[in-house]
Amino acid sequence: MIKIDGCKDLKVGVILVNYNGKNYNEECIDSILKSTYKSLEVLVVDNASSDNSVELLKKRYMNNITIVETGLNLGFSGGNNVGIKLALEKKCDFILLLNNDTVIEEKMIETMVEASVDSKYCVISPKIYYYDNKEVIWSAGADMIWKKGIPAQRGMNEVDRGQYDIACDVEIATGCCLLIHKNIIKEVGLLPDDYFLYYEDTDYTTNIVRRGYKILYLPSARMYHKVSASTGGEESFNYIYYNTRNRLLFNKRFNNKNKISYITYFYATRIIKIIKWFIMKRTDLIKSTLKGIKDFNNNKLGRM
């Protein structure tokens, strides 16, 4: 068990990865700065944005945040890893991975840190709602459906009636918002960077659990997510490509026990989607699926 000292001065490094996020950054950062937990180090890692979002951040927040310009698009994992390294250099006790297309409630960070100190959980995931419909759940923790080889967000698209108001262990957690104690990072390492985008959080949290640690879903910590703002939505070329390739990669690494089952399910459902996209004349999505499969088979990982 990793020891966590009970102390109000535990520093949290909040890491935001920005890629052309000028339409999202301000509301997200404002919500962080309104947090009731004040021992924060807000780190924005910019992945070579071209929308003048960095200039806007410098103008509005230079005294409140640290901006790191990578000069390259390192993806979700690569950008977060830059932030994690810097947060550890700044002696942060916790790392909070947070999408910049989110808004957090004022007490979310305080609630998560207190729960970690009180319970000795080293990884905590909050309850996440849709930003545009704040009574509907996007994620109440997550688990793997191993036979199908896919992660499943608990409660997704359900109206919140209190059915997920009990804290519990979960198998995996979304990197949309994840509080991680520094000692977990020192033991497990940084996020895997060969995914570039999607499934790196599934890989990382699966790795944590398989090393004997537990992930806590904490419903009293709440936030709101503008889903898939960073990639153009769930019917975009990038989304389909990375989800196709990386789903196969994750299962190859962690799910050999159910290989026949998950491969059968993967190709059966992909064929159905390809037929649907053909009817809809979305040949771009068909091409992205086939490219994802091809690149996986050729071990072409990282950025597309």
C-alpha positions in Angstrom: 0.0 0.0 0.0 1.3 3.5 -0.9 1.3 5.8 2.1 -0.5 9.1 1.8 0.0 11.6 4.6 -3.1 13.5 5.7 -2.3 17.2 5.0 -4.2 20.1 3.7 -1.1 21.4 2.0 -0.8 18.4 -0.4 -0.1 20.0 -3.8 -2.2 19.0 -6.8 -0.7 19.5 -10.3 -3.7 20.0 -12.7 -2.6 19.2 -16.2 -4.5 20.4 -19.3 -3.4 19.4 -22.8 -4.4 22.1 -25.3 -4.7 21.6 -29.0 -6.6 24.4 -30.7 -8.8 24.7 -27.7 -9.5 28.4 -27.5 -13.2 27.8 -27.4 -12.9 25.6 -24.3 -9.9 26.7 -22.3 -11.3 29.7 -20.6 -14.3 28.1 -19.0 -12.3 25.1 -17.9 -9.5 27.2 -16.3 -11.9 29.6 -14.7 -13.6 26.6 -13.0 -10.2 25.3 -11.7 -9.3 28.7 -10.3 -12.6 28.9 -8.4 -11.8 25.6 -6.7 -12.1 25.5 -2.9 -8.8 23.5 -2.9 -6.1 26.2 -3.2 -2.8 24.2 -3.2 -2.9 23.9 -7.0 -0.3 24.1 -9.8 -2.2 24.6 -13.1 -0.1 23.4 -16.0 -1.2 23.8 -19.6 0.7 21.8 -22.2 0.2 23.1 -25.7 0.5 20.6 -28.6 1.5 23.1 -31.3 -1.9 24.9 -31.5 -2.5 27.1 -34.5 -5.6 28.9 -33.3 -3.9 31.6 -31.2 -5.1 29.9 -28.0 -1.7 30.1 -26.4 -1.6 33.9 -26.9 -5.1 34.1 -25.3 -4.0 32.0 -22.4 -0.9 34.1 -21.8 -2.9 37.3 -21.9 -5.6 36.1 -19.5 -3.8 33.7 -17.1 -0.1 34.3 -17.1 0.0 35.0 -13.4 -2.1 31.9 -12.5 -0.9 29.1 -14.8 2.2 27.6 -16.3 2.2 27.2 -20.1 4.5 24.7 -21.8 4.7 24.9 -25.6 5.9 21.5 -27.0 6.2 22.7 -30.6 4.8 19.4 -31.7 1.4 17.6 -31.5 2.3 14.9 -29.0 -1.2 13.6 -28.5 -3.1 13.1 -25.3 -0.5 10.8 -23.7 2.6 12.7 -24.9 1.2 16.0 -23.8 0.1 14.7 -20.4 3.5 13.1 -19.9 5.2 16.5 -20.4 2.9 17.9 -17.8 3.4 15.0 -15.4 7.1 15.4 -15.5 6.9 19.1 -14.8 4.4 18.6 -12.0 6.7 16.1 -10.3 9.6 18.6 -10.7 7.3 21.2 -8.9 6.9 18.7 -6.0 3.2 18.0 -6.6 1.8 15.2 -4.4 -1.1 14.5 -6.8 -1.5 14.7 -10.5 -5.0 15.6 -11.9 -5.4 14.8 -15.5 -8.2 16.9 -16.9 -9.5 17.5 -20.4 -9.7 21.1 -21.3 -13.2 20.6 -22.7 -14.6 20.2 -19.2 -15.9 22.3 -16.3 -15.4 21.2 -12.7 -17.5 21.9 -9.6 -15.8 24.1 -7.0 -15.4 21.3 -4.4 -14.4 18.5 -6.8 -10.7 18.6 -6.3 -11.0 19.1 -2.5 -13.4 16.1 -2.3 -11.1 13.9 -4.3 -8.0 14.8 -2.3 -9.8 14.3 1.0 -11.1 10.9 -0.1 -7.6 9.8 -1.1 -6.1 10.8 2.2 -8.9 9.3 4.2 -9.2 6.0 2.3 -5.7 5.5 1.0 -6.9 5.2 -2.6 -4.2 6.4 -4.9 -6.3 6.8 -8.0 -9.8 8.5 -8.0 -12.3 9.1 -10.8 -15.3 11.5 -10.4 -18.9 11.4 -11.6 -19.0 13.1 -15.0 -22.0 14.6 -16.6 -22.7 15.9 -20.1 -22.0 19.6 -20.2 -25.0 20.3 -22.4 -27.4 18.2 -20.3 -26.2 18.4 -16.7 -28.7 15.9 -15.3 -27.4 13.1 -17.7 -24.4 11.0 -16.8 -21.5 10.6 -19.1 -19.4 8.4 -16.7 -19.9 7.0 -13.3 -16.7 5.1 -13.3 -15.9 2.5 -15.9 -15.4 -1.2 -16.3 -14.2 -3.5 -19.1 -16.4 -5.9 -21.0 -13.6 -8.3 -21.6 -15.5 -10.7 -23.9 -16.1 -7.8 -26.2 -12.8 -6.1 -25.6 -14.4 -2.7 -24.9 -14.5 -0.3 -22.0 -18.0 0.7 -20.7 -18.7 3.9 -18.9 -21.1 3.1 -16.1 -24.3 5.1 -16.3 -23.7 6.6 -19.7 -26.7 8.5 -21.0 -28.8 7.8 -17.9 -30.6 10.6 -16.1 -29.0 10.8 -12.6 -31.5 9.7 -10.1 -29.0 8.7 -7.5 -28.4 5.2 -8.9 -24.6 5.7 -8.9 -24.3 7.6 -5.6 -22.3 5.0 -3.8 -18.5 5.1 -4.0 -17.0 1.9 -5.3 -14.0 0.2 -6.9 -13.9 0.3 -10.7 -11.8 -1.7 -13.2 -10.7 1.3 -15.3 -11.1 5.0 -15.4 -11.3 7.7 -18.1 -8.4 10.1 -18.5 -11.0 12.9 -18.9 -10.5 13.5 -15.2 -8.2 11.3 -13.1 -6.5 12.0 -9.8 -3.3 10.0 -9.4 -0.9 10.0 -6.4 2.7 10.7 -7.3 3.9 7.4 -6.0 1.7 5.5 -8.4 3.4 7.4 -11.3 6.9 6.6 -9.8 6.0 2.9 -9.7 3.9 2.5 -12.9 5.5 5.1 -15.0 4.1 7.6 -17.5 1.2 7.2 -19.8 1.9 4.8 -22.8 2.7 7.1 -25.7 2.2 4.6 -28.6 -1.6 5.1 -28.6 -1.3 8.9 -29.2 -5.1 9.4 -28.6 -7.7 7.1 -27.0 -7.2 3.9 -25.0 -4.0 5.2 -23.3 -6.1 5.8 -20.2 -7.6 2.3 -20.4 -4.2 0.8 -20.8 -2.7 2.9 -17.9 -5.5 2.2 -15.4 -5.6 -1.5 -16.3 -1.9 -1.6 -15.6 -2.4 0.1 -12.2 -5.1 -2.4 -11.2 -3.1 -5.4 -12.3 -0.2 -4.2 -10.1 -2.6 -4.6 -7.1 -3.9 -1.1 -6.6 -7.5 0.0 -6.6 -9.3 2.8 -8.4 -12.1 4.6 -6.5 -15.2 6.0 -8.3 -16.2 9.0 -6.1 -19.8 10.3 -6.9 -19.5 13.3 -4.6 -16.8 14.7 -6.9 -18.6 16.1 -10.0 -17.8 17.7 -13.3 -19.1 18.3 -16.8 -17.7 17.2 -20.2 -18.1 18.7 -23.7 -17.8 15.2 -25.2 -15.3 14.7 -28.1 -14.7 18.4 -28.6 -11.0 17.7 -29.3 -11.4 15.4 -32.3 -14.5 16.7 -34.1 -16.9 14.3 -32.6 -17.5 10.5 -32.6 -18.2 10.4 -36.3 -14.9 11.9 -37.4 -12.0 10.3 -39.3 -9.6 10.7 -36.4 -12.0 9.3 -33.8 -12.8 6.2 -35.8 -9.1 5.6 -36.8 -7.6 5.9 -33.3 -10.4 3.9 -31.7 -10.1 1.1 -34.3 -6.3 0.8 -34.1 -6.0 1.3 -30.4 -8.8 -1.0 -29.4 -7.0 -3.8 -31.1 -3.7 -2.8 -29.5 -5.1 -2.6 -26.0 -6.7 -6.1 -26.3 -3.5 -7.6 -27.7 -1.7 -6.4 -24.6 -4.2 -7.2 -21.9 -6.9 -9.5 -23.2 -5.3 -12.6 -24.7 -7.6 -14.8 -22.6 -10.6 -13.6 -24.6 -8.9 -13.3 -28.0 -11.3 -15.3 -30.1 -14.3 -13.6 -28.5 -13.2 -10.0 -28.8 -11.9 -10.4 -32.3 -15.2 -11.9 -33.4 -17.1 -9.1 -31.8 -14.8 -6.5 -33.2 -15.1 -7.6 -36.9 -18.8 -8.4 -36.7 -19.7 -4.9 -35.4 -17.2 -3.2 -37.8 -18.8 -4.9 -40.8 -22.2 -3.6 -39.7 -20.9 -0.1 -39.3 -19.2 -0.2 -42.7 -22.5 -1.2 -44.3 -24.2 1.7 -42.5 -21.5 4.2 -43.6 -21.7 2.9 -47.1 -25.4 3.6 -47.2 -24.8 7.1 -45.7 -22.0 7.7 -48.2 -19.5 8.2 -45.4 -16.6 6.6 -47.3 -14.2 8.6 -45.1 -15.2 6.6 -42.0 -14.8 3.3 -44.0 -11.3 4.4 -45.0 -10.4 5.4 -41.4 -11.5 2.0 -40.1 -9.5 0.0 -42.7 -6.5 2.2 -42.1 -6.7 1.6 -38.4 -6.8 -2.1 -38.9 -3.9 -2.0 -41.4 -1.7 0.1 -39.2 -2.4 -2.1 -36.2 -1.4 -5.2 -38.2 1.8 -3.4 -39.4 2.6 -2.2 -35.9 2.4 1.4 -37.0 1.6 3.2 -33.7 1.7 6.7 -32.3 0.5 9.6 -34.4 -1.3 8.7 -37.6 
